[in-house]
Amino acid sequence: MIQNIVKKSLAVALLAGIGFSAVAQERVYVIDQRDVVAKSGFGLCWRTGYWTPAAAAADKAGCECDKDLLPKEACEAKTAAAATAAPAVAGPKPTGEKITVAADALFDFNKAVLRPEGKAKLDELVSKANAIKLEVILAVGHTDRIGGAAYNQKLSEKRAAAVKEYLVAKGIEANRVYTEGKGKTQPVTGDKCKGNVKTKALIDCLQPDRRVDIEVIGTK
């Protein structure tokens, strides 16, 4: 029991440190200062590392984010309660811009050290972030399918971390940059590229999978 309490406390502290917070210990989604759940460019909620189906059911954003995974009756009850609640006061409308940058434009193949061309692209992103009241920058690293799952997971995390390190060096607050690595789990090439032998043709074909998705969220 003590161990669980410590884990929850660490989760709250971690999220508070990145500019998004878990205002209560049961929160399992990344939320901003307006208590709004952060979402990817595909409309998916950002989960914390402490997400489980049971914890999502207890989170007030669970039905919004993971309705298909939760008991139908639980979400129906929450919807009815929300309908009778007083309307919330509208705040500034958030703006979000998602930029997908080819990893090859940022890094050499199989590397996580930023190239000069990659730094130039991130400089453009910093300019856009400075033009709004920044809430958070979400950076997600991806790899192609060549190599093992564990290796690619680490590589995607290192690339996302390299992006964060550079942005912070350019003046973006560290607690505004949230990073994640997805390894080779989210390819965009589908079944277009055939074979598994590491040939130049396959490496070139899989280039779109080697990418960093960067989303800038804030208010104007």
NORSUL-V287782 format. One record per pair of residues at least 24 apart in sequence whose ideal C-beta (glycine too) atoms are under 8 Angstrom apart, sorted by sequence separation. I is the first residue (numbers start at 1). J is the second residue. D is the distance in whole Angstrom. If there is no record, write none. Layout:
I_J_D + I_J_D
//
This chain:
28_52_7 + 37_61_5 + 139_163_5 + 157_181_3 + 139_164_6 + 156_181_3 + 184_209_7 + 22_48_7 + 99_125_6 + 155_181_8 + 156_182_6 + 28_55_5 + 37_64_7 + 154_181_7 + 156_183_5 + 28_56_6 + 37_65_6 + 139_167_8 + 153_181_6 + 155_183_8 + 156_184_8 + 26_55_7 + 153_182_8 + 29_59_6 + 31_61_7 + 137_167_7 + 153_183_4 + 28_59_5 + 97_128_7 + 152_183_4 + 153_184_8 + 26_58_5 + 27_59_6 + 29_61_5 + 152_184_4 + 15_48_6 + 26_59_6 + 14_48_8 + 27_61_8 + 28_62_8 + 149_183_6 + 137_172_7 + 149_184_7 + 29_65_6 + 11_48_6 + 95_132_6 + 147_184_8 + 11_49_7 + 103_141_7 + 129_167_8 + 134_172_7 + 139_177_7 + 141_179_7 + 11_50_5 + 103_142_7 + 134_173_8 + 137_176_6 + 139_178_7 + 140_179_7 + 141_180_7 + 142_181_8 + 145_184_5 + 103_143_7 + 136_176_5 + 137_177_5 + 138_178_5 + 139_179_5 + 140_180_5 + 141_181_5 + 142_182_5 + 143_183_6 + 144_184_6 + 92_133_8 + 94_135_7 + 122_163_7 + 126_167_6 + 130_171_8 + 135_176_7 + 136_177_7 + 137_178_7 + 138_179_8 + 139_180_8 + 140_181_7 + 141_182_7 + 142_183_7 + 143_184_5 + 8_50_7 + 125_167_7 + 134_176_6 + 136_178_6 + 138_180_8 + 140_182_6 + 142_184_7 + 145_187_6 + 7_50_7 + 112_155_6 + 129_172_6 + 144_187_7 + 122_166_5 + 126_170_5 + 142_186_6 + 110_155_7 + 122_167_6 + 126_171_7 + 142_187_8 + 144_189_8 + 112_158_4 + 126_172_6 + 112_159_5 + 119_166_6 + 123_170_7 + 114_162_6 + 122_170_7 + 112_161_8 + 113_162_7 + 114_163_8 + 163_212_6 + 112_162_5 + 146_196_8 + 145_196_8 + 163_214_7 + 107_159_6 + 114_166_6 + 146_198_5 + 160_212_7 + 106_159_7 + 159_212_6 + 41_96_7 + 107_162_7 + 103_159_6 + 106_162_8 + 146_202_7 + 34_91_5 + 41_98_4 + 106_163_7 + 146_203_7 + 36_94_7 + 40_98_8 + 144_203_8 + 34_94_8 + 146_206_7 + 145_206_7 + 32_94_8 + 144_206_4 + 144_207_8 + 145_209_7 + 144_209_4 + 143_209_7 + 144_210_5 + 142_209_6 + 143_210_6 + 142_210_7 + 142_211_5 + 142_212_7 + 141_212_5 + 142_213_7 + 140_212_7 + 139_212_6 + 140_213_5 + 139_213_7 + 140_214_8 + 138_213_8 + 139_214_5 + 138_214_7 + 139_215_8 + 137_214_7 + 138_215_4 + 137_215_7 + 137_216_5 + 138_217_7 + 137_217_7 + 136_217_5 + 134_216_7 + 135_217_5 + 136_218_8 + 134_217_8 + 135_218_5 + 132_216_7 + 134_218_4 + 135_219_7 + 133_218_5 + 132_218_4 + 133_219_5 + 129_216_5 + 132_219_6 + 133_220_7 + 128_216_6 + 132_220_5 + 125_214_6 + 129_218_7 + 125_216_7 + 46_138_7 + 109_203_7 + 38_136_6 + 40_138_7 + 38_138_7 + 40_140_8 + 109_210_8 + 33_135_7 + 32_135_5 + 104_207_6 + 32_136_7 + 102_207_7 + 102_208_7 + 104_210_6 + 106_212_6 + 103_210_4 + 102_210_7 + 103_211_5 + 102_211_5 + 103_212_6 + 101_211_6 + 100_211_6 + 101_212_5 + 100_212_8 + 101_213_8 + 100_213_5 + 101_214_6 + 99_213_8 + 100_214_8 + 20_135_8 + 98_213_7 + 99_214_5 + 19_135_7 + 20_136_6 + 98_214_7 + 99_215_7 + 19_136_5 + 98_215_5 + 99_216_7 + 18_136_7 + 97_215_7 + 96_215_6 + 97_216_5 + 96_216_7 + 96_217_5 + 95_217_7 + 94_217_6 + 95_218_6 + 94_218_7 + 95_219_6 + 94_219_6 + 95_220_6 + 93_219_7 + 92_219_4 + 93_220_8 + 92_220_8 + 46_178_7 + 38_178_8 + 30_178_7 + 19_173_7 + 19_175_4 + 18_175_5 + 19_176_5 + 17_175_5 + 18_176_7 + 20_178_7 + 18_177_7 + 19_178_8 + 18_178_5 + 41_213_7 + 40_213_8 + 41_215_6 + 40_215_7 + 38_217_7 + 32_217_8
//
